[in-house]
Amino acid sequence: MQAIIIFGKELIAYRRVVFSLAVRGFQSRYIGTGGGIIWSIVQPLATVFVFWIVFSIGFKAEGPNGVPFILYFMTAFLPWHFVNEVLNTSTNTVLANRHLVKKMVFPTETLPVVEIMVATVGHLILLAFTILLLLIHGVIPGLGGLQIAYAYLCAVALSLGLGWSLAATNVFHRDINQSMATLLNFWFWMTPIVWSVDMVPEKWRPLLMFNPMFHVVENYRGALLYNRPVWSDMPQLLIFWAIVLLVGIGGAYVFRRLKPEFADVL
C-alpha cells in the first residue's frame, strides 16, 4: 500500500513529464502514418466486422433477451480492446524507454500510465462509435450511461496493476512479450464478450466473478446497453476490487523490487 501512495505522489510531481511522454507516444504511434489516428479505430472495427459476419450473419446469433449481437459484442469488446492494448504496450514500455530508465531520477513506475493515456485516445473514439451504433439501433443510454466513468476506472485500475508486473518481469524474461498474444487470446475467450453468461451452467457462474474482466465488461454493458446500476451485484463488485487491490499491490512490489536492476540488464 505504501508503494502505491508513493507512486501517486510521484505521478503528481512528474505530471508534466508524463503528459509530454503521452503526447510523444501518441504522435509516434499515429501522426507518422498515412492514416494517422484513423488506424486507432480501423483495426478494432475490422475485428468487430469479422465477428459480426461470423456470428450475426453466419450463425444468426443474438444477445440475451433478443439484443442484437453487434450491440452485445461491441459494448464488451470496447473495454477489452482498451485493456488488451494497454497490456501489450505496457509489457514492452521499460525496454522501449531504456534511455529514461537509466536516469534514476525518473520514476519509471509512471511508464504504464503513459501507455494508458495513449490508449485512452483511441478508446474514446471507439466509445463514440459504439454510442452511435446504439443510437442507430434505437438504444438510448439513460442516466446510467454516466456510469461509464466508473467502468473506465475499473479498466484502468486493472491494467495498471498488471502493467507494472508485466513491464518489470519482461526486462528479465523477454518471452513474456512473445507470449502475450496467446495469453490475451485465452483470456478473451474466458470472458463473456462473444458468449452469454446464460450459456454457463448455473453452478459454475459464481466462478466468473474471479475473472476481473467479467466485472469490467458487465459494467460497460450495464452503462451503455442495460442502464444497470453498478451496485446491482455487490458480491461481484467487492470481489473485483479485492482482486484489483491485490494485483495493484503485487504489481507495485514487483516493479519496485526489480527496478534497481533494470539499468544493469538494459
N, C-alpha and C positions, 0 to 999 in steps of 0.2 A: 504493500500500500504506500509506503514511504517513497518508493521508486516512482510511482505514478504521480504523487504530489510534486516531486522534484521535476518530473517531466513536464507537468503543467506549468511550473514556474519558468522552465527553460523555453517552452513554447511561446510564452508571453514575452519573454526577454528577447527572443530571436524572431519575433513575428514578422519583421520586415524582411529578414533573410529568407525565411520560409516562404513568404509570399513571392519574393523575387525568384526563388528556385521553382516555384509552381508555375509562374509565368514563363520562365525559360523552358521548363519541361513541356508546357503546352505548345509553345512555339516550335520546339524541336520535333514534336510529335506530329503536328498538323500543318503549321504555316509553311514549312519547306516542301510540302507535297502539292501536286497539281489540284487535287480535290479539296485540300485544306481541311477544315473542320467537318466537312461532309463525311469524311471517312469514319468519324467517330460514331456515325449512325448507320452508315451503309452496311458495315459488317454485321451488327446485331439484327438489322432489318432483313438481311439476307438469310440469317438463321431463322428468324421468325417466319419468313416466307416459306422456307423448306418445311418447317413443322406444320404450317398451315396447310400446305399442299398434301402432305402425307396423312395427317390426322384428320383434318377437317374435310378435305375433298376426297381423299382416298378411303379412309376408314369411317367417314361420316361421324366423327367423334364430337361429343358435346360436353360442356362442363356440367357440374351438378345443377339440378333444377332447370335444365334447358338453357343454361347460359351458353352463348356462342363460344366455341372452343378458342377462337382467336383472342377473345377478351380474357377468358380464364387463364390462358397461357401467357399472354402479354403482361398482365398485371403481376405475375410471379417472375417471369423472365427479366423484367425491368430491374428488380433488386439483385437477381442472380448475376446478371451481366456486370453490374457495378462491383459486387464482391469479387467476382472472377477476375475482372481487370485489375483491381487493386492488389489482390494476392499475387497475380502473375508479375506485376511490375515491382511490387514490394520485395519479392524474393530476390531480385537482382539489383535492388536500389543501392546497396552498400558497394557492390562491385562497380556499378556504373558511376558512382560518385567517389571513387577512391581518392581523388585529389582533395576532397573535403575531409574524408575520413582521417587522413594523415595529419590534418590540422586538429590537434586535440582540443582547441578552444571551441570548435564547432560541435554542437550537440547532435550527433548522428542519429539519436533517437527520433528526431523530427523528420527524418527522410521518408518513412512510411506516410506521414501526414501530407507531405508534398505529393505523393502518389494519389492519395485520397482526394486532394484538391483538384488535381488534373483530371481524375476520373469523374469528378462531380460535374464538370462542364458537359461532357457527353451524356451523363446521366440525366441532367436537366433537359437536354434536348430530346432524349428518348422519352422522358416523362411527359413532355409537351405533346409528342406524337401519340403516346398512349391515351392521354386525355382526349385528344382529337378523335382517336379511334372509338373511344367510349361514346363521345357525343354523336358520332356518325351512326352508332347502333342504338341511339336513343337513351343511353345511360348517362344521367347527370349526377356526378358526385355531390352529395349534400354537404352539410357542415362536417360530417365525419371525414370528408376529404382532407380537412386540415390536419388530421392525424398522420398524414404522410410525413410530416416533420419528425414525428416520433419513430415511424418506421425507418426513415433515413438514418436517424440517430442509432437505431439498433444495428443497421448495416455497417455504419462507420465504426461503432464500438467493437463489433466482432472482427472486422477487417484489420483494425489497428492492433489488437492483441495478437492475432495470427500473423500479421505482417512483421511484428517485432521478432517473433520466433523464427520465421522463415528467412528474413533478411540476415539475421545473425548466423544461423546454422549453415546457410548457403555459402558463406565465406569459406567455411572449412570443409563442407561436403557439397561439391558442385552438382552432384547427382540429384539433389533436391530440385534444382531448377529444371532438370530434364524430366523429372517425374511429375511435375505439377499438372501437366495436361491430363495424364491418366488419373491422378488423384481427384482433380476437379471434375472430370467427366463422371467418375464413380459417385461423387457427392451430388452431382446434378441429378442423376437417376434415382438416388436415395431420397430426394426431396420432392414433395408433391407439386411439381411445376407442370409436367405434362399429364400426370395421372392424378386422380382424385383420392382424397383420404378415405372416401367410401369404399374404395377397392381393397383396403386393408382390413383383414378380419378384426372385429371389434376388440378382441382380447389383446391384439398386438398394437392397437392405436396409441396407447399411452407411451410406447417406446419412441414415437415420433417426436415427443416433446424434448427428447435428449439430442435431437438434431437441431442445433441453433438456427439453421437456415429455415426450418419449418416455421418458427415464430416470425422471422423476417418476412417471408413470402406471404404468410397468412395476414400479417398486418398491412402489407401493401394491398392485398386483395380486399381486406376489410375496409381500408380507407377509400380506395378507388371504385371498388365494384359493389360491395355489400353494405357500405355505410355502417360498419360494425364497430362498436367501441373497443378500445384496446383492453379494457378491463373485463371483457366478456368471458375470458378464460384466464383467471388468475393463476391457477397452477402452472399453465404454460408460460405465463409472463415471469413468474418467480423463478422457475427452472432456467429459463433463458438467461436472466440477469445473473443467476448464480454461476452458470457456465461461463458467461462473458467475463465476470469478475475473476474467476479462476484463470481463464485464458489470458486476460489482461495482466494480472499479477505474474503469471508464469512467463508470459512473453517479455515483460519488463525485466524480470530477473535474468532470463536467458540472455537478453541483449546486453544488459549491464555487466553480466558475468564474462561474456566473450569480448566485449568492446575493447578492453586493453590489449587484446592480442590481434586485433584487426590489422594494425599497421605492419606487424611482423609478417603476416600472411600475404598482404597485398603488396 
